[in-house]
Amino acid sequence: MKAAELVESRMADWRRLEQGCLRLEHPGRQRLSTQQRVEFAALYRAACADLALADAHQLPAGTVRYLHQLVGRAHNQLYRSRKFEFRQWYEEMFQRVPQRLFHDGYLRLAAAVFWGGFLLALFLSSKWTPVPEFAEAVLTRDGIIGLEEMYSEPLWESGDATGAEGLMWGFYIFNNTSIGLRCFAMGLIFGICGLFATVFNSIYLGAAFGYMTTVPQGENFFQFVTAHGPFELTAIVLSAAAGMRLGFSLVDTGGLSRFDSLARAAKLSLPTMMAAVVMFFLAAVIEGFLSPSPAPYEAKAIVAMLSTLMLLTYLVVLGYSDAPPTEEDTLLDW
C-alpha cells in the first residue's frame, strides 16, 4: 500500500481519536460511557500500530510527527492520574449516591425487614406488651441479667468512660464496623442468609430496647443509646442491603455469568457501603464522646432528632428523582 493510500484509509480513525482527546482534555469534560471507552482504547491501539508502520515505511515526516503527538495525547488520557476534583466528588456524594440509594430496591427490602422486626419485637417486649415472656425467649435469661448489670448505673459514674473517650471511640469504630461487615458478609450467601441476619438483628435489638422500658435500668440504657442510635441502626440496614444485592446477584444473574453478575452487583453496592461506612463512623464519634457523657438527656435527644433529619434529607430529599443515575455515570469510572 502506498503512503498516500495508507494515510487516506486511516485518517478517519485518527480524526475520531483526536476528537476523543479533545473531549477528555476540555476542562469541563464529560466522562465516557463504557462503549466510548472501549472504542477510545481500540483507536489508541490502532494508532500505535499505525505509528510503528509509519516509522518502518518512512512515511512523510509531517505524518509521523502528527501520529507521535496523537499517540502521546491519547496515552496521557488513557493512563492519566485521577486527581481530586471537588465539584465532581460533591456531585457524586450529594446527587448521584442519594439518588441511587433512593431507588435501591434491596435497601427498601432491608429497611422494611429490619424496622418491621425491630418495632414488632420492641412492642412485644415492652411494658405495654401482652407477651411478657417474649423478651426472655429472645434475649435469654443470662442475656437479660447481663443487660441489667451493664446499665445498673450511669457510665459516667461507673468510671467506664472517664478519661477514655478516645479509646472508646476507636473501640466503637471497630465494633460497629464488625457488625456491618457481618451483615454484609451474610448477604453473600445467596441473599437468604442476609435476610436471616437482618431479621435476627432487628428482633434482638428490638427486644432489648423493649425490655429496658420495663426495668429501672432503662433510664441509663436510653441515656446511652439515644444519641447514636439513628446513625448506627441505619448503617446496619445499609450493610445488609449491600450484602443482599451481592448474594441475590448469584441467584438472578440477568443472563450474565455468575462472575459478571457479581461484579456488576459489587459496583452497584459500593454507594450503599460508602454511606454505611460514613454512618458507622458518625455513630462511633457520638457513641464514644457524647453517649457516655453526663450531658442531659434532652441534649442527646436533640442530637438523635437532628441525625434523623439529616438521614431523611440525604436519603429522601436529595435522593428523590424519577430514575437513578446510569451505571456509567459514576466516579468509579472515568
RAZI-V7258 format. One record per backbone hydrogen bond with DSSP energy under -1.0 kcal/mol. CO is the residue of the C=O (numbers start at 1). NH is the residue of the N-H. Records with the same first field share a line. If there is no record, write none. Layout:
CO: NH / NH
//
This chain:
2: 6
3: 7
4: 8
5: 9
6: 10
7: 11
10: 14
11: 15
12: 16
13: 17
14: 18
15: 19
16: 20
17: 21
18: 22
19: 23
20: 24
21: 25
22: 26
26: 29
33: 37
34: 38
35: 39
36: 40
37: 41
38: 42
39: 43
40: 44
41: 45
42: 46
43: 47
44: 48
45: 49
46: 50
47: 51
48: 52
49: 53
50: 54
51: 55
52: 56
53: 57
54: 59
60: 64
61: 65
62: 66
63: 67
64: 68
65: 69
66: 70
67: 71
68: 72
69: 73
70: 74
71: 75
72: 76
73: 77
74: 78
75: 79
81: 83
85: 89
86: 90
87: 91
88: 92
89: 93
90: 94
91: 95 / 96
92: 97
95: 99
96: 100
97: 101
98: 102
99: 103
101: 104
104: 108
105: 109
106: 110
107: 111
108: 112
109: 113
110: 114
111: 115
112: 116
113: 117
114: 118
115: 119
116: 120
117: 121
118: 122
119: 123
120: 124
121: 125
126: 129
131: 134
133: 137
134: 138
135: 139
136: 140
140: 144
141: 145
142: 146
143: 147
144: 148
145: 149
146: 150
147: 151
149: 152
154: 157 / 158
155: 159
161: 164
164: 168
165: 169
166: 170
167: 171
168: 172
169: 173
170: 174
171: 175
172: 176
173: 177
174: 178
175: 179
176: 180
177: 181
178: 182
179: 183
180: 184
181: 185
182: 186
183: 187
185: 188
186: 189
187: 191
188: 190
189: 193
191: 195
192: 196
193: 197
194: 198
195: 199
196: 200
197: 201
198: 202
199: 203
200: 204
201: 205
202: 206
203: 207
204: 208
205: 209
206: 210
207: 211
208: 212
210: 213
211: 214
215: 218
216: 219
217: 221
218: 222
219: 223
220: 224
221: 225
222: 226
225: 229
228: 232
229: 233
230: 234
231: 235
232: 236
233: 237
234: 238
235: 239
236: 240
237: 241
238: 242
239: 243
240: 244
241: 245
242: 246
243: 247
244: 248
245: 249
247: 250
248: 252
253: 256
257: 261
258: 262
259: 263
260: 264
261: 265
262: 266
263: 267
264: 268
265: 269
266: 270
269: 273
270: 274
271: 275
272: 276
273: 277
274: 278
275: 279
276: 280
277: 281
278: 282
279: 283
280: 284
281: 285
282: 286
283: 287
284: 288
285: 289
286: 290 / 291
290: 293
296: 300
297: 301
298: 302
299: 303
300: 304
301: 305
302: 306
303: 307
304: 308
305: 309
306: 310
307: 311
308: 312
309: 313
310: 314
311: 315
312: 316 / 317
313: 318
316: 320
328: 330
330: 333
//
